[in-house]
């Protein structure tokens, strides 16, 4: 009896890590069939946007972990690794998030693959 792999799906685990402190902020997972790198990137972008507010709450904006862009704007460099279970593959993306504390806004400034391909 043959086993069909057509409906096989991979489980992805997302880790949002502050590169500068190596502190894990979130662990999440999502399951979907045979995604390509762009689908992985979209998933990671969504998570970064969702979690940027968490970073705003959890990180003291005056701390040395943030890079000061201007008087009230701070920048954080993030590394997002999507681990593909079962095939031993890790896709890593780099993101830059800026937070303006006067306007209480956060913004995803850039998002690119580890190889330097700009995605957002």
MOPAC internal coordinates of N, CA, C and O (Angstrom, degrees):
PM7 1SCF
backbone

  N    0.0000 0     0.00 0     0.00 0    0    0    0
  C    1.4418 1     0.00 0     0.00 0    1    0    0
  C    1.5296 1   109.29 1     0.00 0    2    1    0
  O    1.2310 1   120.90 1   -56.21 1    3    2    1
  N    1.3313 1   115.88 1   123.79 1    3    2    1
  C    1.4609 1   121.24 1  -178.49 1    5    3    2
  C    1.5204 1   110.51 1   -81.68 1    6    5    3
  O    1.2310 1   121.29 1   -36.84 1    7    6    5
  N    1.3104 1   115.15 1   143.16 1    7    6    5
  C    1.4642 1   120.25 1   177.42 1    9    7    6
  C    1.5238 1   108.35 1  -100.32 1   10    9    7
  O    1.2310 1   120.76 1   -54.84 1   11   10    9
  N    1.3118 1   116.16 1   125.16 1   11   10    9
  C    1.4661 1   120.69 1  -179.62 1   13   11   10
  C    1.5257 1   110.26 1   -83.10 1   14   13   11
  O    1.2310 1   121.12 1   -46.10 1   15   14   13
  N    1.3314 1   115.47 1   133.90 1   15   14   13
  C    1.4642 1   119.38 1   176.66 1   17   15   14
  C    1.5230 1   111.16 1  -108.05 1   18   17   15
  O    1.2310 1   120.39 1  -172.37 1   19   18   17
  N    1.3239 1   116.87 1     7.63 1   19   18   17
  C    1.4684 1   120.87 1  -177.23 1   21   19   18
  C    1.5249 1   112.00 1   -62.09 1   22   21   19
  O    1.2310 1   120.46 1   144.81 1   23   22   21
  N    1.3241 1   116.72 1   -35.19 1   23   22   21
  C    1.4635 1   119.22 1  -177.42 1   25   23   22
  C    1.5327 1   111.74 1   -96.90 1   26   25   23
  O    1.2310 1   121.18 1  -171.71 1   27   26   25
  N    1.3115 1   115.34 1     8.29 1   27   26   25
  C    1.4593 1   119.97 1  -178.21 1   29   27   26
  C    1.5332 1   110.79 1   -64.05 1   30   29   27
  O    1.2310 1   120.34 1   -43.54 1   31   30   29
  N    1.2966 1   116.96 1   136.46 1   31   30   29
  C    1.4620 1   119.97 1   176.41 1   33   31   30
  C    1.5216 1   108.78 1  -125.92 1   34   33   31
  O    1.2310 1   121.48 1   -25.80 1   35   34   33
  N    1.3184 1   114.77 1   154.20 1   35   34   33
  C    1.4547 1   120.23 1   179.83 1   37   35   34
  C    1.5205 1   109.23 1  -102.86 1   38   37   35
  O    1.2310 1   120.71 1   -29.67 1   39   38   37
  N    1.2961 1   116.24 1   150.33 1   39   38   37
  C    1.4550 1   120.97 1   176.69 1   41   39   38
  C    1.5237 1   107.71 1  -100.15 1   42   41   39
  O    1.2310 1   120.98 1   -51.94 1   43   42   41
  N    1.3162 1   115.72 1   128.06 1   43   42   41
  C    1.4535 1   120.77 1  -179.24 1   45   43   42
  C    1.5136 1   109.18 1  -111.01 1   46   45   43
  O    1.2310 1   120.78 1   -41.76 1   47   46   45
  N    1.3024 1   116.10 1   138.24 1   47   46   45
  C    1.4546 1   120.62 1   174.89 1   49   47   46
  C    1.5160 1   107.44 1  -114.59 1   50   49   47
  O    1.2310 1   121.00 1   -47.76 1   51   50   49
  N    1.3057 1   115.70 1   132.24 1   51   50   49
  C    1.4567 1   120.26 1  -179.58 1   53   51   50
  C    1.5201 1   109.69 1  -106.19 1   54   53   51
  O    1.2310 1   120.99 1   -49.87 1   55   54   53
  N    1.2993 1   115.70 1   130.13 1   55   54   53
  C    1.4556 1   120.83 1   176.53 1   57   55   54
  C    1.5194 1   108.07 1  -119.50 1   58   57   55
  O    1.2310 1   120.28 1   -57.95 1   59   58   57
  N    1.3115 1   117.06 1   122.05 1   59   58   57
  C    1.4516 1   121.41 1   176.06 1   61   59   58
  C    1.5206 1   106.99 1  -101.33 1   62   61   59
  O    1.2310 1   120.86 1   -64.28 1   63   62   61
  N    1.3006 1   115.96 1   115.72 1   63   62   61
  C    1.4573 1   120.58 1  -172.55 1   65   63   62
  C    1.5261 1   109.70 1  -125.17 1   66   65   63
  O    1.2310 1   120.37 1   -47.26 1   67   66   65
  N    1.3090 1   116.89 1   132.74 1   67   66   65
  C    1.4554 1   119.46 1   170.72 1   69   67   66
  C    1.5135 1   106.88 1   -79.37 1   70   69   67
  O    1.2310 1   120.71 1   -64.45 1   71   70   69
  N    1.3118 1   116.26 1   115.55 1   71   70   69
  C    1.4566 1   121.67 1  -176.39 1   73   71   70
  C    1.5231 1   110.68 1   -58.03 1   74   73   71
  O    1.2310 1   120.77 1   138.27 1   75   74   73
  N    1.3233 1   116.13 1   -41.73 1   75   74   73
  C    1.4537 1   120.09 1  -173.10 1   77   75   74
  C    1.5212 1   113.44 1   -69.51 1   78   77   75
  O    1.2310 1   119.87 1   154.77 1   79   78   77
  N    1.3157 1   117.84 1   -25.23 1   79   78   77
  C    1.4575 1   118.65 1  -179.06 1   81   79   78
  C    1.5269 1   112.48 1  -120.80 1   82   81   79
  O    1.2310 1   120.80 1   173.88 1   83   82   81
  N    1.3345 1   116.08 1    -6.12 1   83   82   81
  C    1.4690 1   121.46 1  -177.72 1   85   83   82
  C    1.5270 1   112.51 1    54.83 1   86   85   83
  O    1.2310 1   120.75 1  -150.36 1   87   86   85
  N    1.3061 1   116.16 1    29.64 1   87   86   85
  C    1.4601 1   119.82 1   179.68 1   89   87   86
  C    1.5219 1   109.52 1   -93.76 1   90   89   87
  O    1.2310 1   120.82 1   -54.26 1   91   90   89
  N    1.3127 1   116.03 1   125.74 1   91   90   89
  C    1.4611 1   119.75 1  -179.86 1   93   91   90
  C    1.5218 1   108.82 1   -80.31 1   94   93   91
  O    1.2310 1   120.67 1   -58.87 1   95   94   93
  N    1.3259 1   116.32 1   121.13 1   95   94   93
  C    1.4540 1   120.93 1  -179.47 1   97   95   94
  C    1.5169 1   111.93 1   -91.99 1   98   97   95
  O    1.2310 1   120.22 1   144.23 1   99   98   97
  N    1.3106 1   117.19 1   -35.77 1   99   98   97
  C    1.4597 1   118.37 1  -172.22 1  101   99   98
  C    1.5097 1   109.82 1  -151.21 1  102  101   99
  O    1.2310 1   121.35 1   -33.85 1  103  102  101
  N    1.2951 1   115.03 1   146.15 1  103  102  101
  C    1.4573 1   121.10 1   169.64 1  105  103  102
  C    1.5135 1   106.62 1  -128.80 1  106  105  103
  O    1.2310 1   120.95 1   -51.18 1  107  106  105
  N    1.2988 1   115.80 1   128.82 1  107  106  105
  C    1.4490 1   119.17 1   179.24 1  109  107  106
  C    1.5132 1   108.45 1  -141.17 1  110  109  107
  O    1.2310 1   120.13 1    -7.40 1  111  110  109
  N    1.2925 1   117.35 1   172.60 1  111  110  109
  C    1.4570 1   118.60 1   176.12 1  113  111  110
  C    1.5145 1   109.73 1  -147.78 1  114  113  111
  O    1.2310 1   121.71 1   -23.29 1  115  114  113
  N    1.3030 1   114.34 1   156.71 1  115  114  113
  C    1.4593 1   120.90 1   178.67 1  117  115  114
  C    1.5195 1   107.00 1  -147.94 1  118  117  115
  O    1.2310 1   120.84 1   -30.10 1  119  118  117
  N    1.2999 1   115.99 1   149.90 1  119  118  117
  C    1.4607 1   119.87 1  -179.36 1  121  119  118
  C    1.5189 1   109.12 1  -126.33 1  122  121  119
  O    1.2310 1   120.76 1   -53.07 1  123  122  121
  N    1.3300 1   116.15 1   126.93 1  123  122  121
  C    1.4581 1   119.16 1   174.46 1  125  123  122
  C    1.5214 1   108.78 1  -156.68 1  126  125  123
  O    1.2310 1   119.97 1   -25.78 1  127  126  125
  N    1.3313 1   117.67 1   154.22 1  127  126  125
  C    1.4578 1   121.11 1  -171.46 1  129  127  126
  C    1.5217 1   113.54 1   -75.15 1  130  129  127
  O    1.2310 1   121.21 1   -46.51 1  131  130  129
  N    1.3113 1   115.29 1   133.49 1  131  130  129
  C    1.4648 1   124.59 1   172.20 1  133  131  130
  C    1.5248 1   115.49 1    31.59 1  134  133  131
  O    1.2310 1   119.18 1  -118.45 1  135  134  133
  N    1.3132 1   119.17 1    61.55 1  135  134  133
  C    1.4580 1   119.88 1  -178.66 1  137  135  134
  C    1.5237 1   111.77 1   -75.28 1  138  137  135
  O    1.2310 1   120.94 1   -27.38 1  139  138  137
  N    1.3190 1   115.81 1   152.62 1  139  138  137
  C    1.4589 1   118.86 1   173.88 1  141  139  138
  C    1.5290 1   107.92 1   -95.63 1  142  141  139
  O    1.2310 1   120.59 1    -0.62 1  143  142  141
  N    1.3318 1   116.48 1   179.38 1  143  142  141
  C    1.4599 1   119.93 1  -175.11 1  145  143  142
  C    1.5248 1   112.86 1   -64.60 1  146  145  143
  O    1.2310 1   120.13 1   147.24 1  147  146  145
  N    1.3282 1   117.37 1   -32.76 1  147  146  145
  C    1.4659 1   119.95 1   179.17 1  149  147  146
  C    1.5263 1   111.34 1   -67.15 1  150  149  147
  O    1.2310 1   120.53 1   143.02 1  151  150  149
  N    1.3378 1   116.60 1   -36.98 1  151  150  149
  C    1.4671 1   119.92 1   176.88 1  153  151  150
  C    1.5242 1   110.39 1   -66.06 1  154  153  151
  O    1.2310 1   120.86 1   140.47 1  155  154  153
  N    1.3292 1   115.96 1   -39.53 1  155  154  153
  C    1.4604 1   119.98 1   177.00 1  157  155  154
  C    1.5191 1   110.08 1   -62.97 1  158  157  155
  O    1.2310 1   120.79 1   137.56 1  159  158  157
  N    1.3258 1   116.09 1   -42.44 1  159  158  157
  C    1.4608 1   120.69 1  -179.67 1  161  159  158
  C    1.5192 1   110.63 1   -62.59 1  162  161  159
  O    1.2310 1   120.40 1   136.99 1  163  162  161
  N    1.3273 1   116.84 1   -43.01 1  163  162  161
  C    1.4685 1   120.38 1  -179.58 1  165  163  162
  C    1.5221 1   110.81 1   -62.51 1  166  165  163
  O    1.2310 1   120.93 1   139.35 1  167  166  165
  N    1.3265 1   115.82 1   -40.65 1  167  166  165
  C    1.4585 1   120.93 1   177.29 1  169  167  166
  C    1.5297 1   110.35 1   -61.50 1  170  169  167
  O    1.2310 1   120.83 1   134.97 1  171  170  169
  N    1.3258 1   116.01 1   -45.03 1  171  170  169
  C    1.4612 1   120.15 1  -178.91 1  173  171  170
  C    1.5236 1   111.62 1   -66.56 1  174  173  171
  O    1.2310 1   119.91 1   140.02 1  175  174  173
  N    1.3449 1   117.78 1   -39.98 1  175  174  173
  C    1.4664 1   121.65 1   177.72 1  177  175  174
  C    1.5278 1   110.23 1   -60.37 1  178  177  175
  O    1.2310 1   120.86 1   135.70 1  179  178  177
  N    1.3239 1   115.96 1   -44.30 1  179  178  177
  C    1.4662 1   120.70 1   179.08 1  181  179  178
  C    1.5236 1   110.39 1   -58.94 1  182  181  179
  O    1.2310 1   120.71 1   136.50 1  183  182  181
  N    1.3341 1   116.24 1   -43.50 1  183  182  181
  C    1.4625 1   120.40 1  -179.31 1  185  183  182
  C    1.5233 1   111.35 1   -66.40 1  186  185  183
  O    1.2310 1   120.54 1   139.69 1  187  186  185
  N    1.3403 1   116.56 1   -40.31 1  187  186  185
  C    1.4669 1   119.51 1   179.38 1  189  187  186
  C    1.5185 1   110.03 1   -61.66 1  190  189  187
  O    1.2310 1   120.50 1   134.29 1  191  190  189
  N    1.3245 1   116.65 1   -45.71 1  191  190  189
  C    1.4651 1   120.25 1   179.45 1  193  191  190
  C    1.5259 1   111.42 1   -62.07 1  194  193  191
  O    1.2310 1   120.96 1   140.22 1  195  194  193
  N    1.3211 1   115.77 1   -39.78 1  195  194  193
  C    1.4631 1   120.20 1  -179.07 1  197  195  194
  C    1.5328 1   110.71 1   -67.92 1  198  197  195
  O    1.2310 1   120.80 1   143.17 1  199  198  197
  N    1.3299 1   116.08 1   -36.83 1  199  198  197
  C    1.4553 1   120.25 1  -173.33 1  201  199  198
  C    1.5191 1   114.00 1   -92.51 1  202  201  199
  O    1.2310 1   120.15 1   170.41 1  203  202  201
  N    1.3296 1   117.33 1    -9.59 1  203  202  201
  C    1.4625 1   119.25 1  -179.45 1  205  203  202
  C    1.5267 1   110.74 1   -58.52 1  206  205  203
  O    1.2310 1   120.57 1   143.82 1  207  206  205
  N    1.3283 1   116.52 1   -36.18 1  207  206  205
  C    1.4627 1   119.97 1   178.88 1  209  207  206
  C    1.5268 1   110.20 1   -66.59 1  210  209  207
  O    1.2310 1   120.58 1   143.85 1  211  210  209
  N    1.3217 1   116.49 1   -36.15 1  211  210  209
  C    1.4634 1   120.86 1   177.42 1  213  211  210
  C    1.5200 1   110.04 1   -62.29 1  214  213  211
  O    1.2310 1   120.93 1   138.89 1  215  214  213
  N    1.3383 1   115.84 1   -41.11 1  215  214  213
  C    1.4639 1   119.91 1   178.62 1  217  215  214
  C    1.5294 1   109.32 1   -62.28 1  218  217  215
  O    1.2310 1   121.13 1   138.55 1  219  218  217
  N    1.3289 1   115.45 1   -41.45 1  219  218  217
  C    1.4708 1   120.77 1   179.46 1  221  219  218
  C    1.5286 1   110.44 1   -58.42 1  222  221  219
  O    1.2310 1   120.65 1   139.95 1  223  222  221
  N    1.3078 1   116.36 1   -40.05 1  223  222  221
  C    1.4621 1   120.88 1  -178.92 1  225  223  222
  C    1.5300 1   110.94 1   -75.00 1  226  225  223
  O    1.2310 1   120.45 1   137.54 1  227  226  225
  N    1.3228 1   116.75 1   -42.46 1  227  226  225
  C    1.4592 1   120.83 1  -170.01 1  229  227  226
  C    1.5214 1   114.27 1   -82.05 1  230  229  227
  O    1.2310 1   120.35 1   154.28 1  231  230  229
  N    1.3152 1   116.94 1   -25.72 1  231  230  229
  C    1.4580 1   119.23 1  -174.15 1  233  231  230
  C    1.5178 1   109.96 1  -105.33 1  234  233  231
  O    1.2310 1   120.71 1   -49.90 1  235  234  233
  N    1.2999 1   116.24 1   130.10 1  235  234  233
  C    1.4558 1   120.85 1   175.59 1  237  235  234
  C    1.5250 1   107.94 1   -69.79 1  238  237  235
  O    1.2310 1   120.74 1   -62.34 1  239  238  237
  N    1.3253 1   116.19 1   117.66 1  239  238  237
  C    1.4617 1   120.08 1  -174.69 1  241  239  238
  C    1.5234 1   113.06 1   -65.42 1  242  241  239
  O    1.2310 1   120.15 1   162.64 1  243  242  241
  N    1.3068 1   117.32 1   -17.36 1  243  242  241
  C    1.4594 1   120.00 1   178.46 1  245  243  242
  C    1.5330 1   111.15 1   -84.74 1  246  245  243
  O    1.2310 1   120.44 1   172.30 1  247  246  245
  N    1.3086 1   116.77 1    -7.70 1  247  246  245
  C    1.4668 1   120.14 1  -173.30 1  249  247  246
  C    1.5210 1   111.79 1   -69.88 1  250  249  247
  O    1.2310 1   121.30 1   -18.07 1  251  250  249
  N    1.3002 1   115.12 1   161.93 1  251  250  249
  C    1.4646 1   120.56 1  -178.90 1  253  251  250
  C    1.5257 1   111.72 1   -74.68 1  254  253  251
  O    1.2310 1   120.15 1   173.48 1  255  254  253
  N    1.3373 1   117.32 1    -6.52 1  255  254  253
  C    1.4625 1   119.98 1   179.22 1  257  255  254
  C    1.5232 1   111.52 1   -70.41 1  258  257  255
  O    1.2310 1   120.80 1   151.93 1  259  258  257
  N    1.3308 1   116.08 1   -28.07 1  259  258  257
  C    1.4616 1   120.43 1  -178.33 1  261  259  258
  C    1.5204 1   109.67 1   -92.36 1  262  261  259
  O    1.2310 1   121.52 1   -33.01 1  263  262  261
  N    1.3336 1   114.70 1   146.99 1  263  262  261
  C    1.4595 1   119.66 1   173.70 1  265  263  262
  C    1.5197 1   107.08 1   -94.81 1  266  265  263
  O    1.2310 1   120.66 1   -50.06 1  267  266  265
  N    1.2958 1   116.34 1   129.94 1  267  266  265
  C    1.4706 1   120.12 1  -179.73 1  269  267  266
  C    1.5228 1   109.01 1   -82.57 1  270  269  267
  O    1.2310 1   120.78 1   -58.06 1  271  270  269
  N    1.3320 1   116.12 1   121.94 1  271  270  269
  C    1.4610 1   122.16 1   179.06 1  273  271  270
  C    1.5260 1   109.14 1   -89.96 1  274  273  271
  O    1.2310 1   120.72 1   135.53 1  275  274  273
  N    1.3169 1   116.22 1   -44.47 1  275  274  273
  C    1.4613 1   122.69 1   174.74 1  277  275  274
  C    1.5274 1   106.92 1  -148.07 1  278  277  275
  O    1.2310 1   120.35 1    10.25 1  279  278  277
  N    1.3172 1   116.94 1  -169.75 1  279  278  277
  C    1.4640 1   120.07 1  -174.73 1  281  279  278
  C    1.5291 1   113.21 1   -53.70 1  282  281  279
  O    1.2310 1   120.32 1   137.43 1  283  282  281
  N    1.3254 1   117.00 1   -42.57 1  283  282  281
  C    1.4656 1   120.17 1  -175.54 1  285  283  282
  C    1.5238 1   114.17 1  -119.51 1  286  285  283
  O    1.2310 1   120.18 1  -171.85 1  287  286  285
  N    1.3187 1   117.26 1     8.15 1  287  286  285
  C    1.4650 1   120.44 1  -178.63 1  289  287  286
  C    1.5268 1   109.23 1  -113.85 1  290  289  287
  O    1.2310 1   121.22 1   -50.44 1  291  290  289
  N    1.3231 1   115.26 1   129.56 1  291  290  289
  C    1.4570 1   121.88 1  -179.04 1  293  291  290
  C    1.5238 1   109.79 1  -121.84 1  294  293  291
  O    1.2310 1   121.00 1   -30.14 1  295  294  293
  N    1.3131 1   115.69 1   149.86 1  295  294  293
  C    1.4609 1   120.87 1  -176.25 1  297  295  294
  C    1.5276 1   109.81 1  -122.76 1  298  297  295
  O    1.2310 1   120.91 1   -39.53 1  299  298  297
  N    1.3294 1   115.87 1   140.47 1  299  298  297
  C    1.4611 1   122.37 1   177.47 1  301  299  298
  C    1.5190 1   109.22 1  -125.32 1  302  301  299
  O    1.2310 1   120.29 1   -45.36 1  303  302  301
  N    1.3250 1   117.05 1   134.64 1  303  302  301
  C    1.4599 1   121.09 1   174.19 1  305  303  302
  C    1.5177 1   108.22 1   -98.08 1  306  305  303
  O    1.2310 1   120.83 1   -51.97 1  307  306  305
  N    1.3147 1   116.02 1   128.03 1  307  306  305
  C    1.4581 1   121.11 1  -177.72 1  309  307  306
  C    1.5113 1   110.69 1  -120.60 1  310  309  307
  O    1.2310 1   120.93 1   -30.22 1  311  310  309
  N    1.3044 1   115.83 1   149.78 1  311  310  309
  C    1.4543 1   121.90 1   173.47 1  313  311  310
  C    1.5197 1   107.21 1  -119.77 1  314  313  311
  O    1.2310 1   120.68 1   -52.73 1  315  314  313
  N    1.3213 1   116.30 1   127.27 1  315  314  313
  C    1.4584 1   120.82 1  -179.22 1  317  315  314
  C    1.5183 1   107.92 1  -115.86 1  318  317  315
  O    1.2310 1   120.38 1   -61.34 1  319  318  317
  N    1.3035 1   116.88 1   118.66 1  319  318  317
  C    1.4596 1   120.80 1   178.33 1  321  319  318
  C    1.5149 1   109.30 1  -110.25 1  322  321  319
  O    1.2310 1   120.87 1   -54.43 1  323  322  321
  N    1.3163 1   115.94 1   125.57 1  323  322  321
  C    1.4581 1   120.84 1   175.71 1  325  323  322
  C    1.5192 1   106.53 1  -105.50 1  326  325  323
  O    1.2310 1   120.85 1   -66.10 1  327  326  325
  N    1.3140 1   115.99 1   113.90 1  327  326  325
  C    1.4589 1   121.65 1  -177.78 1  329  327  326
  C    1.5206 1   109.53 1   -94.06 1  330  329  327
  O    1.2310 1   120.85 1   -54.19 1  331  330  329
  N    1.3223 1   115.98 1   125.81 1  331  330  329
  C    1.4589 1   120.35 1   178.54 1  333  331  330
  C    1.5207 1   107.49 1   -96.68 1  334  333  331
  O    1.2310 1   121.13 1   -71.22 1  335  334  333
  N    1.3034 1   115.44 1   108.78 1  335  334  333
  C    1.4593 1   120.35 1  -178.64 1  337  335  334
  C    1.5188 1   110.40 1   -70.79 1  338  337  335
  O    1.2310 1   120.93 1   -35.48 1  339  338  337
  N    1.3044 1   115.82 1   144.52 1  339  338  337
  C    1.4570 1   120.42 1   174.30 1  341  339  338
  C    1.5176 1   113.32 1    91.42 1  342  341  339
  O    1.2310 1   120.43 1   157.64 1  343  342  341
  N    1.3352 1   116.79 1   -22.36 1  343  342  341
  C    1.4690 1   118.40 1   178.87 1  345  343  342
  C    1.5262 1   110.95 1  -121.72 1  346  345  343
  O    1.2310 1   120.62 1  -173.06 1  347  346  345
  N    1.3235 1   116.42 1     6.94 1  347  346  345
  C    1.4620 1   122.67 1   177.09 1  349  347  346
  C    1.5173 1   113.48 1    49.85 1  350  349  347
  O    1.2310 1   120.67 1  -131.43 1  351  350  349
  N    1.3211 1   116.32 1    48.57 1  351  350  349
  C    1.4555 1   120.63 1   179.35 1  353  351  350
  C    1.5204 1   108.92 1  -124.01 1  354  353  351
  O    1.2310 1   120.90 1   -43.29 1  355  354  353
  N    1.3149 1   115.89 1   136.71 1  355  354  353
  C    1.4603 1   121.11 1   176.23 1  357  355  354
  C    1.5197 1   108.03 1  -122.66 1  358  357  355
  O    1.2310 1   120.49 1   -54.66 1  359  358  357
  N    1.3283 1   116.67 1   125.34 1  359  358  357
  C    1.4555 1   121.55 1   175.82 1  361  359  358
  C    1.5197 1   106.60 1  -106.66 1  362  361  359
  O    1.2310 1   120.61 1   -57.09 1  363  362  361
  N    1.3268 1   116.44 1   122.91 1  363  362  361
  C    1.4579 1   120.60 1  -176.33 1  365  363  362
  C    1.5183 1   110.80 1  -112.73 1  366  365  363
  O    1.2310 1   120.96 1   -43.10 1  367  366  365
  N    1.3196 1   115.76 1   136.90 1  367  366  365
  C    1.4651 1   122.34 1   177.91 1  369  367  366
  C    1.5195 1   108.87 1  -122.66 1  370  369  367
  O    1.2310 1   120.70 1   -27.60 1  371  370  369
  N    1.3138 1   116.28 1   152.40 1  371  370  369
  C    1.4591 1   121.95 1   177.32 1  373  371  370
  C    1.5182 1   108.65 1  -113.46 1  374  373  371
  O    1.2310 1   120.17 1   -44.38 1  375  374  373
  N    1.3089 1   117.27 1   135.62 1  375  374  373
  C    1.4627 1   120.88 1  -179.82 1  377  375  374
  C    1.5182 1   109.81 1  -133.30 1  378  377  375
  O    1.2310 1   121.13 1   -29.95 1  379  378  377
  N    1.3183 1   115.44 1   150.05 1  379  378  377
  C    1.4561 1   121.35 1   174.18 1  381  379  378
  C    1.5245 1   107.43 1  -121.49 1  382  381  379
  O    1.2310 1   120.64 1   -54.97 1  383  382  381
  N    1.3182 1   116.38 1   125.03 1  383  382  381
  C    1.4626 1   121.60 1   179.73 1  385  383  382
  C    1.5231 1   108.37 1  -115.95 1  386  385  383
  O    1.2310 1   120.73 1   -47.56 1  387  386  385
  N    1.3308 1   116.21 1   132.44 1  387  386  385
  C    1.4629 1   120.52 1   175.94 1  389  387  386
  C    1.5223 1   109.56 1  -111.68 1  390  389  387
  O    1.2310 1   121.04 1   -39.40 1  391  390  389
  N    1.3123 1   115.61 1   140.60 1  391  390  389
  C    1.4583 1   121.34 1   179.97 1  393  391  390
  C    1.5233 1   109.13 1  -124.72 1  394  393  391
  O    1.2310 1   120.97 1   -55.30 1  395  394  393
  N    1.3219 1   115.74 1   124.70 1  395  394  393
  C    1.4659 1   122.03 1   176.44 1  397  395  394
  C    1.5202 1   106.97 1  -102.98 1  398  397  395
  O    1.2310 1   120.39 1   -72.67 1  399  398  397
  N    1.3096 1   116.86 1   107.33 1  399  398  397
  C    1.4673 1   118.36 1  -173.07 1  401  399  398
  C    1.5213 1   112.92 1   -76.97 1  402  401  399
  O    1.2310 1   119.25 1   160.76 1  403  402  401
  N    1.3452 1   119.03 1   -19.24 1  403  402  401
  C    1.4703 1   119.20 1   177.53 1  405  403  402
  C    1.5179 1   110.54 1   -73.15 1  406  405  403
  O    1.2310 1   120.73 1   141.68 1  407  406  405
  N    1.3274 1   116.20 1   -38.32 1  407  406  405
  C    1.4710 1   120.03 1  -179.56 1  409  407  406
  C    1.5240 1   111.16 1   -93.36 1  410  409  407
  O    1.2310 1   120.50 1   176.93 1  411  410  409
  N    1.3457 1   116.65 1    -3.07 1  411  410  409
  C    1.4598 1   121.77 1  -177.67 1  413  411  410
  C    1.5278 1   110.69 1    54.86 1  414  413  411
  O    1.2310 1   121.19 1  -135.63 1  415  414  413
  N    1.3481 1   115.33 1    44.37 1  415  414  413
  C    1.4625 1   121.15 1  -178.25 1  417  415  414
  C    1.5167 1   109.89 1  -120.16 1  418  417  415
  O    1.2310 1   121.05 1   -29.04 1  419  418  417
  N    1.3297 1   115.59 1   150.96 1  419  418  417
  C    1.4513 1   120.15 1   170.84 1  421  419  418
  C    1.5122 1   107.80 1  -130.61 1  422  421  419
  O    1.2310 1   120.76 1   -28.72 1  423  422  421
  N    1.3143 1   116.15 1   151.28 1  423  422  421
  C    1.4495 1   119.93 1  -173.69 1  425  423  422
  C    1.5218 1   109.98 1  -146.01 1  426  425  423
  O    1.2310 1   121.15 1   -44.76 1  427  426  425
  N    1.3188 1   115.40 1   135.24 1  427  426  425
  C    1.4542 1   120.60 1   173.89 1  429  427  426
  C    1.5200 1   106.91 1   -81.77 1  430  429  427
  O    1.2310 1   120.33 1   -66.71 1  431  430  429
  N    1.3235 1   116.98 1   113.29 1  431  430  429
  C    1.4619 1   121.47 1  -173.98 1  433  431  430
  C    1.5176 1   111.56 1   -86.01 1  434  433  431
  O    1.2310 1   120.42 1   133.54 1  435  434  433
  N    1.3090 1   116.81 1   -46.46 1  435  434  433
  C    1.4656 1   119.47 1  -179.75 1  437  435  434
  C    1.5176 1   109.83 1  -147.17 1  438  437  435
  O    1.2310 1   121.71 1   -23.16 1  439  438  437
  N    1.3072 1   114.34 1   156.84 1  439  438  437
  C    1.4598 1   120.77 1  -178.38 1  441  439  438
  C    1.5160 1   106.97 1  -151.87 1  442  441  439
  O    1.2310 1   119.81 1   -61.31 1  443  442  441
  N    1.3083 1   117.97 1   118.69 1  443  442  441
  C    1.4605 1   119.10 1  -178.40 1  445  443  442
  C    1.5210 1   111.05 1  -144.99 1  446  445  443
  O    1.2310 1   121.61 1   -19.64 1  447  446  445
  N    1.3126 1   114.53 1   160.36 1  447  446  445
  C    1.4607 1   119.56 1   178.68 1  449  447  446
  C    1.5222 1   108.61 1   -75.33 1  450  449  447
  O    1.2310 1   120.73 1   -17.06 1  451  450  449
  N    1.3073 1   116.20 1   162.94 1  451  450  449
  C    1.4634 1   121.92 1  -179.97 1  453  451  450
  C    1.5345 1   110.25 1   -59.15 1  454  453  451
  O    1.2310 1   120.74 1   151.92 1  455  454  453
  N    1.3232 1   116.18 1   -28.08 1  455  454  453
  C    1.4599 1   120.68 1  -179.89 1  457  455  454
  C    1.5309 1   111.70 1   -78.88 1  458  457  455
  O    1.2310 1   120.05 1   176.82 1  459  458  457
  N    1.3272 1   117.52 1    -3.18 1  459  458  457
  C    1.4492 1   120.80 1   176.47 1  461  459  458
  C    1.5166 1   114.83 1    98.40 1  462  461  459
  O    1.2310 1   120.14 1   178.72 1  463  462  461
  N    1.3408 1   117.34 1    -1.28 1  463  462  461
  C    1.4672 1   119.54 1   179.30 1  465  463  462
  C    1.5239 1   108.54 1   -71.37 1  466  465  463
  O    1.2310 1   120.48 1   -58.01 1  467  466  465
  N    1.3337 1   116.68 1   121.99 1  467  466  465
  C    1.4610 1   120.52 1  -178.83 1  469  467  466
  C    1.5198 1   109.35 1   -78.36 1  470  469  467
  O    1.2310 1   120.96 1   -53.51 1  471  470  469
  N    1.3308 1   115.76 1   126.49 1  471  470  469
  C    1.4608 1   121.86 1  -176.71 1  473  471  470
  C    1.5186 1   110.36 1  -105.71 1  474  473  471
  O    1.2310 1   120.45 1   145.64 1  475  474  473
  N    1.3128 1   116.75 1   -34.36 1  475  474  473
  C    1.4703 1   120.37 1  -177.11 1  477  475  474
  C    1.5065 1   108.58 1  -138.09 1  478  477  475
  O    1.2310 1   120.10 1   180.00 1  479  478  477

